[in-house]
Amino acid sequence: AGSYKLVYTPQRSGVAWELYNMKVDPEERHNLITKERDRFNALRPQLIEWILRDPAMTLAGDYLLPKTSP
């Protein structure tokens, strides 16, 4: 969104999120997730909604997963 990049990384212990301002930090060295919590809270549902536009994906708790075949 704009100059910001939100990264979703599923892990066994939970989902890890990273937020970067690509305009000032193109090398992604400074994760802004704690400093820009309002921006994260605005972007997170947008990213989830965008991923779920793929009919093969589903949300299970905090995890975005491929749907299983019946």
C-alpha positions in Angstrom: 0.0 0.0 0.0 1.7 3.1 -1.1 5.3 2.9 -0.1 4.6 0.3 2.6 5.1 -3.4 2.4 3.4 -5.9 4.7 4.9 -9.3 4.9 2.9 -12.4 6.2 5.1 -15.3 7.3 3.3 -18.4 8.7 5.4 -20.4 11.1 4.7 -23.4 13.4 4.6 -21.1 16.4 2.2 -18.6 14.8 2.2 -16.0 12.2 5.0 -13.4 11.9 4.3 -10.0 10.5 6.7 -7.5 9.1 6.1 -3.9 7.9 8.5 -1.9 5.9 8.5 1.6 4.4 10.1 0.8 1.0 10.6 4.5 0.2 13.0 5.1 3.1 14.1 1.5 3.7 14.2 -0.4 0.4 16.6 -3.0 1.8 13.9 -4.0 4.5 16.3 -3.5 7.5 13.8 -1.8 9.9 10.7 -3.7 10.7 8.1 -1.0 11.7 5.5 -3.4 13.1 5.7 -2.1 16.6 6.3 1.6 15.7 3.4 1.8 13.2 0.8 -0.4 14.8 -2.1 1.7 13.4 -0.8 1.3 9.9 -0.4 -2.5 10.5 -3.9 -2.7 11.8 -5.2 -1.0 8.7 -3.1 -3.0 6.2 -3.5 -6.5 7.8 -7.2 -7.0 6.9 -6.6 -5.6 3.4 -3.8 -8.2 2.8 -6.0 -11.0 4.2 -8.9 -10.0 2.0 -6.7 -9.8 -1.1 -5.3 -13.3 -0.5 -8.8 -14.7 0.2 -9.9 -13.5 -3.3 -8.2 -16.7 -4.5 -11.0 -19.2 -4.1 -8.4 -21.9 -3.3 -7.5 -20.1 -0.1 -9.1 -20.1 3.3 -8.5 -18.5 6.7 -8.0 -20.9 9.7 -7.4 -18.8 12.8 -4.5 -16.5 11.9 -3.3 -18.8 9.1 -4.1 -18.4 5.4 -4.2 -21.9 4.0 -5.0 -23.7 0.7 -8.4 -25.3 0.9 -8.3 -29.1 1.0 -10.1 -31.2 -1.5 -13.1 -33.2 -0.2 
